[in-house]
Amino acid sequence: MAGSISLSAMAAMRAGAGLVTALVPDRCLETVAGFDPCIMTIPAPDTVLGHFDTTAMSIFESHALKADAIAIGPGMGTKSGSIALVSLACCMKTVPRVFDADALNILAVSSDEYRVEGPAVLTPHPGEMQRLTGVHASDRDGQINAAIRLAAELDVVVLLKGTKTIVTDGKECWTNTTGNPGMAKGGSGDCLTGIIASLMGQGLSAFMSAKLGAFVHGRAGDLAAEAIGEAGMTPTDVIAALPQAIAEVVRRS
């Protein structure tokens, strides 16, 4: 799903990142590069079906260790090459990371083998949270409690998506108040991933990056809804509104 990582990359840039690089399977390179000329791209070895090959690990490691932050998961699939990259990202404890989408699905089935270390944010939606913890997606209170336990156990930050997104570090639990139903569309979560990674790369803590990321993401969604309406807005409209949302936060601070 080349659009997923493209949305993440552009959201990261609109959220203030100076340089954003997308490492993608070689067959996806032109699609991602054509999404916006501001996205830098690195081709990685892939399979005939366009998934990451396991040999992509060396390329990922050489670039990731130089990064200020890493986002992993959007659109990457759960084949063996992706599993290898997620396993490597888990132990890169010197680099702040955001684990989303398929990275979470990989962790859900490999939790005994791979354990996230160091500064990291996990951003599950209710379905992904169910796979991670076993708590049903319809049990919101149960999932919130599970998010708190998971954050405390792994010493990470968990952002649980939903009507009112919650962010927890295992000790404190914060509830976001921005956003609207028009954001319940494919790609919205990918944008949030890019925003959080951007903020972490700019030096904010994992907890603050997740809280501020959720707030400005929702506020940008509210601005997009005001401009064109909830029904027709898309994640690209949210990305376009990010600078205004961030400017509002800066003025208030």
NUTOR-925596 format. One line per field, with one value per residue (C-alpha): residue number from 0; residue in one letter; x, y, z. Coordinates in nm, 4 decimals. Layout:
BEGIN
sekol [NUM | ...]
ronu [A | ...]
xx [X | ...]
yy [Y | ...]
zz [Z | ...]
! end
This chain:
BEGIN
sekol [0 | 1 | 2 | 3 | 4 | 5 | 6 | 7 | 8 | 9 | 10 | 11 | 12 | 13 | 14 | 15 | 16 | 17 | 18 | 19 | 20 | 21 | 22 | 23 | 24 | 25 | 26 | 27 | 28 | 29 | 30 | 31 | 32 | 33 | 34 | 35 | 36 | 37 | 38 | 39 | 40 | 41 | 42 | 43 | 44 | 45 | 46 | 47 | 48 | 49 | 50 | 51 | 52 | 53 | 54 | 55 | 56 | 57 | 58 | 59 | 60 | 61 | 62 | 63 | 64 | 65 | 66 | 67 | 68 | 69 | 70 | 71 | 72 | 73 | 74 | 75 | 76 | 77 | 78 | 79 | 80 | 81 | 82 | 83 | 84 | 85 | 86 | 87 | 88 | 89 | 90 | 91 | 92 | 93 | 94 | 95 | 96 | 97 | 98 | 99 | 100 | 101 | 102 | 103 | 104 | 105 | 106 | 107 | 108 | 109 | 110 | 111 | 112 | 113 | 114 | 115 | 116 | 117 | 118 | 119 | 120 | 121 | 122 | 123 | 124 | 125 | 126 | 127 | 128 | 129 | 130 | 131 | 132 | 133 | 134 | 135 | 136 | 137 | 138 | 139 | 140 | 141 | 142 | 143 | 144 | 145 | 146 | 147 | 148 | 149 | 150 | 151 | 152 | 153 | 154 | 155 | 156 | 157 | 158 | 159 | 160 | 161 | 162 | 163 | 164 | 165 | 166 | 167 | 168 | 169 | 170 | 171 | 172 | 173 | 174 | 175 | 176 | 177 | 178 | 179 | 180 | 181 | 182 | 183 | 184 | 185 | 186 | 187 | 188 | 189 | 190 | 191 | 192 | 193 | 194 | 195 | 196 | 197 | 198 | 199 | 200 | 201 | 202 | 203 | 204 | 205 | 206 | 207 | 208 | 209 | 210 | 211 | 212 | 213 | 214 | 215 | 216 | 217 | 218 | 219 | 220 | 221 | 222 | 223 | 224 | 225 | 226 | 227 | 228 | 229 | 230 | 231 | 232 | 233 | 234 | 235 | 236 | 237 | 238 | 239 | 240 | 241 | 242 | 243 | 244 | 245 | 246 | 247 | 248 | 249 | 250 | 251 | 252]
ronu [M | A | G | S | I | S | L | S | A | M | A | A | M | R | A | G | A | G | L | V | T | A | L | V | P | D | R | C | L | E | T | V | A | G | F | D | P | C | I | M | T | I | P | A | P | D | T | V | L | G | H | F | D | T | T | A | M | S | I | F | E | S | H | A | L | K | A | D | A | I | A | I | G | P | G | M | G | T | K | S | G | S | I | A | L | V | S | L | A | C | C | M | K | T | V | P | R | V | F | D | A | D | A | L | N | I | L | A | V | S | S | D | E | Y | R | V | E | G | P | A | V | L | T | P | H | P | G | E | M | Q | R | L | T | G | V | H | A | S | D | R | D | G | Q | I | N | A | A | I | R | L | A | A | E | L | D | V | V | V | L | L | K | G | T | K | T | I | V | T | D | G | K | E | C | W | T | N | T | T | G | N | P | G | M | A | K | G | G | S | G | D | C | L | T | G | I | I | A | S | L | M | G | Q | G | L | S | A | F | M | S | A | K | L | G | A | F | V | H | G | R | A | G | D | L | A | A | E | A | I | G | E | A | G | M | T | P | T | D | V | I | A | A | L | P | Q | A | I | A | E | V | V | R | R | S]
xx [0.0000 | 0.2313 | -0.0197 | 0.0080 | 0.3761 | 0.3382 | 0.0769 | 0.2973 | 0.5941 | 0.4070 | 0.2415 | 0.5861 | 0.7062 | 0.3984 | 0.4513 | 0.7950 | 1.0465 | 1.3269 | 1.4147 | 1.1847 | 1.3048 | 1.0852 | 1.2523 | 1.0218 | 1.0259 | 1.1858 | 0.8582 | 0.6905 | 0.9619 | 0.8123 | 0.4673 | 0.5980 | 0.8420 | 0.5609 | 0.3331 | 0.5271 | 0.8745 | 0.9657 | 0.9783 | 1.3211 | 1.3134 | 1.5422 | 1.4730 | 1.4993 | 1.5279 | 1.1831 | 1.0071 | 0.8274 | 0.5032 | 0.6476 | 0.7042 | 1.0287 | 1.2900 | 1.4752 | 1.7973 | 1.6481 | 1.7601 | 2.1127 | 1.9882 | 1.7313 | 1.9867 | 2.2436 | 1.9923 | 1.7790 | 2.0695 | 2.1387 | 1.7789 | 1.6373 | 1.3200 | 1.1664 | 0.8091 | 0.7511 | 0.4420 | 0.2133 | 0.1433 | 0.4374 | 0.2535 | 0.3401 | 0.5586 | 0.9006 | 1.0913 | 0.8657 | 0.8968 | 1.2750 | 1.2606 | 1.0258 | 1.2452 | 1.5419 | 1.3493 | 1.2483 | 1.6068 | 1.7143 | 1.6813 | 1.8942 | 1.6419 | 1.2865 | 1.0347 | 0.6654 | 0.5155 | 0.1876 | -0.0337 | 0.1430 | 0.4317 | 0.1761 | 0.0241 | 0.3702 | 0.4327 | 0.0947 | 0.1958 | 0.5631 | 0.5477 | 0.7428 | 1.0221 | 1.0392 | 1.0165 | 1.0255 | 1.3130 | 1.3893 | 1.1822 | 0.8828 | 0.5167 | 0.2679 | -0.0416 | -0.3061 | -0.6639 | -0.9137 | -0.8719 | -0.4940 | -0.5253 | -0.7391 | -0.4678 | -0.1988 | -0.3774 | -0.6749 | -0.9215 | -1.2147 | -1.2379 | -1.5862 | -1.4648 | -1.3375 | -1.2785 | -1.1073 | -0.8826 | -0.7888 | -0.6878 | -0.4969 | -0.3173 | -0.2043 | -0.0769 | 0.0988 | 0.2711 | 0.3886 | 0.5071 | 0.7095 | 0.8062 | 0.6674 | 0.3883 | 0.0624 | -0.1759 | -0.5101 | -0.7164 | -1.0902 | -1.3647 | -1.1575 | -0.7975 | -0.6111 | -0.2355 | -0.0636 | 0.2887 | 0.1676 | 0.1447 | -0.0512 | -0.3487 | -0.4412 | -0.7530 | -0.7560 | -1.0453 | -0.9927 | -1.1073 | -1.4343 | -1.6079 | -1.4792 | -1.1361 | -1.2608 | -1.1175 | -0.8357 | -0.5031 | -0.5899 | -0.3889 | -0.0931 | -0.0914 | -0.0889 | 0.2094 | 0.4071 | 0.3179 | 0.4321 | 0.7561 | 0.8216 | 0.7733 | 0.9977 | 1.2617 | 1.2432 | 1.3373 | 1.0070 | 0.9648 | 0.7637 | 0.4776 | 0.4650 | 0.4980 | 0.2017 | -0.0157 | 0.0714 | 0.0546 | -0.2969 | -0.4081 | -0.2758 | -0.3879 | -0.7410 | -0.7291 | -0.6161 | -0.9098 | -1.1443 | -1.0038 | -1.0492 | -1.4079 | -1.4793 | -1.3417 | -1.5013 | -1.7262 | -1.6803 | -1.8314 | -1.5903 | -1.2673 | -0.9723 | -0.6433 | -0.4684 | -0.6958 | -0.5886 | -0.2231 | -0.2822 | -0.4334 | -0.1485 | 0.0578 | -0.2411 | -0.3147 | 0.0471 | 0.0580 | -0.2408 | -0.0557 | 0.2544 | 0.0538 | -0.1012 | 0.2293]
yy [0.0000 | 0.2703 | 0.5452 | 0.4719 | 0.5500 | 0.8454 | 1.0011 | 0.9384 | 1.1003 | 1.4135 | 1.4490 | 1.4332 | 1.7109 | 1.9283 | 1.8759 | 2.0338 | 1.7661 | 1.9083 | 1.5923 | 1.2942 | 0.9735 | 0.6767 | 0.3382 | 0.1315 | -0.1851 | -0.1069 | -0.1605 | 0.1095 | 0.3710 | 0.5630 | 0.5713 | 0.7169 | 0.9537 | 1.0780 | 1.1510 | 1.4678 | 1.5833 | 1.6730 | 1.3048 | 1.1461 | 0.7755 | 0.4772 | 0.1571 | -0.1669 | -0.5209 | -0.6701 | -0.9861 | -1.0416 | -0.9394 | -0.6097 | -0.6965 | -0.6249 | -0.8955 | -1.0082 | -0.8652 | -0.5171 | -0.5343 | -0.4089 | -0.1065 | -0.0263 | -0.0507 | 0.1687 | 0.4501 | 0.4095 | 0.4444 | 0.7904 | 0.9057 | 1.1360 | 0.9242 | 0.6282 | 0.5427 | 0.1815 | -0.0120 | 0.1830 | -0.0182 | -0.2558 | -0.5877 | -0.8777 | -1.0996 | -1.2285 | -0.9201 | -0.6906 | -0.9160 | -0.8881 | -0.5072 | -0.4832 | -0.7177 | -0.4937 | -0.1760 | -0.3220 | -0.3227 | 0.0177 | 0.1698 | 0.4742 | 0.5993 | 0.7153 | 0.5062 | 0.4904 | 0.1452 | 0.1470 | -0.0653 | -0.3794 | -0.3303 | -0.3744 | -0.6760 | -0.8319 | -0.7578 | -0.9087 | -1.2511 | -1.2268 | -1.0674 | -1.3551 | -1.3185 | -0.9415 | -0.6871 | -0.3115 | -0.1440 | 0.2220 | 0.5324 | 0.4263 | 0.4987 | 0.2277 | 0.3605 | 0.0836 | 0.1276 | -0.0922 | -0.3873 | -0.3796 | -0.3396 | -0.6519 | -0.8436 | -0.7069 | -0.7686 | -0.9953 | -0.7341 | -0.7065 | -0.3939 | -0.3189 | -0.3058 | 0.0514 | 0.0654 | -0.2716 | -0.1599 | 0.1606 | -0.0412 | -0.2809 | 0.0126 | 0.1377 | -0.2080 | -0.2544 | 0.0836 | 0.0089 | -0.3418 | -0.2364 | 0.1104 | 0.2680 | 0.5111 | 0.3688 | 0.5834 | 0.4068 | 0.5463 | 0.5918 | 0.8508 | 1.0048 | 0.8962 | 0.8228 | 0.8412 | 0.6682 | 0.6048 | 0.3503 | 0.6066 | 0.8976 | 0.8686 | 1.1666 | 1.2025 | 1.4000 | 1.6370 | 1.7326 | 1.5580 | 1.4643 | 1.1739 | 1.2970 | 1.1672 | 0.8068 | 0.7286 | 0.5147 | 0.6955 | 0.9112 | 0.6936 | 0.7002 | 1.0791 | 1.0612 | 0.8256 | 1.0717 | 1.3619 | 1.1794 | 1.0673 | 1.4254 | 1.5614 | 1.2943 | 1.3778 | 1.7420 | 1.6439 | 1.6037 | 1.3089 | 1.0089 | 1.0980 | 1.4633 | 1.3750 | 1.1375 | 1.3869 | 1.6857 | 1.4725 | 1.3546 | 1.7080 | 1.8804 | 1.5898 | 1.6271 | 2.0044 | 1.9873 | 1.7548 | 2.0070 | 2.2837 | 2.0649 | 1.9910 | 2.3619 | 2.4341 | 2.1582 | 1.9505 | 1.6178 | 1.4018 | 1.4949 | 1.5575 | 1.3205 | 1.2662 | 1.4873 | 1.7734 | 1.7081 | 1.7209 | 2.0523 | 2.1975 | 2.0857 | 2.4069 | 2.6131 | 2.3747 | 2.3839 | 2.7642 | 2.7841 | 2.5751 | 2.7894 | 3.1089 | 2.9677 | 2.8551]
zz [0.0000 | -0.1293 | -0.0470 | 0.3253 | 0.3596 | 0.1216 | 0.3513 | 0.6552 | 0.4862 | 0.3817 | 0.7216 | 0.8813 | 0.6566 | 0.7157 | 1.0892 | 1.0719 | 0.9707 | 0.7585 | 0.5676 | 0.5222 | 0.3603 | 0.2721 | 0.2425 | 0.0224 | -0.1886 | -0.5240 | -0.7114 | -0.4996 | -0.5475 | -0.8377 | -0.6778 | -0.3525 | -0.5223 | -0.7462 | -0.4507 | -0.3742 | -0.4878 | -0.1274 | -0.0239 | -0.0585 | -0.1398 | -0.0963 | -0.2932 | -0.0979 | -0.2360 | -0.2873 | -0.3894 | -0.7188 | -0.5462 | -0.4270 | -0.0601 | 0.1243 | 0.0796 | 0.3917 | 0.2455 | 0.2911 | 0.6560 | 0.5861 | 0.3914 | 0.6587 | 0.9387 | 0.7659 | 0.7139 | 1.0253 | 1.2682 | 1.1241 | 1.1606 | 1.4278 | 1.4358 | 1.2550 | 1.1612 | 1.0639 | 0.9614 | 0.7270 | 0.4143 | 0.4592 | 0.4813 | 0.7103 | 0.4909 | 0.5994 | 0.4843 | 0.6840 | 0.9880 | 0.9628 | 0.9490 | 1.2473 | 1.4513 | 1.3778 | 1.4608 | 1.7969 | 1.9222 | 1.7832 | 2.1280 | 2.0478 | 1.7902 | 1.8767 | 1.6831 | 1.6017 | 1.5421 | 1.3506 | 1.1264 | 1.0018 | 1.2435 | 1.5232 | 1.3504 | 1.3326 | 1.7005 | 1.7883 | 1.6576 | 1.7560 | 2.1018 | 2.2591 | 2.0048 | 1.9508 | 2.2300 | 2.1725 | 2.3561 | 2.4180 | 2.3323 | 2.1239 | 2.0554 | 1.9599 | 1.7798 | 1.7574 | 1.6482 | 1.8412 | 1.6042 | 1.6344 | 2.0104 | 2.0196 | 1.8349 | 2.0693 | 2.3992 | 2.3361 | 2.4661 | 2.2241 | 2.0085 | 2.1403 | 2.5029 | 2.5156 | 2.8903 | 2.8823 | 2.5981 | 2.7803 | 3.0850 | 2.8597 | 2.6951 | 3.0364 | 3.1320 | 2.7959 | 2.8195 | 3.1737 | 3.0852 | 2.7806 | 2.9086 | 2.5917 | 2.5054 | 2.3731 | 2.1699 | 2.1455 | 1.8597 | 1.8808 | 1.9116 | 2.1882 | 2.1396 | 2.4602 | 2.5198 | 2.8103 | 2.9329 | 3.1858 | 3.4630 | 3.3174 | 3.0801 | 2.8603 | 2.6436 | 2.3188 | 2.2500 | 1.8848 | 1.5671 | 1.3983 | 1.2174 | 0.8805 | 0.9823 | 0.9982 | 0.6564 | 0.5270 | 0.5559 | 0.8547 | 1.0917 | 0.8539 | 0.8790 | 1.2590 | 1.2474 | 1.0385 | 1.2670 | 1.5810 | 1.4177 | 1.3056 | 1.6569 | 1.8076 | 1.5492 | 1.6554 | 2.0091 | 2.1934 | 2.4268 | 2.3132 | 2.5490 | 2.4461 | 2.0772 | 2.1001 | 2.2888 | 2.0714 | 1.7579 | 1.8390 | 1.9206 | 1.6069 | 1.3877 | 1.5221 | 1.5017 | 1.1381 | 1.0775 | 1.2361 | 1.0148 | 0.7062 | 0.8079 | 0.8541 | 0.5079 | 0.2981 | 0.5246 | 0.6989 | 0.4250 | 0.1481 | 0.3374 | 0.2931 | 0.4757 | 0.2213 | 0.3310 | 0.6896 | 0.5870 | 0.4094 | 0.7283 | 0.9561 | 0.9311 | 1.0436 | 1.3306 | 1.4463 | 1.4158 | 1.6513 | 1.9100 | 1.8783 | 1.9293 | 2.2460 | 2.3951]
! end
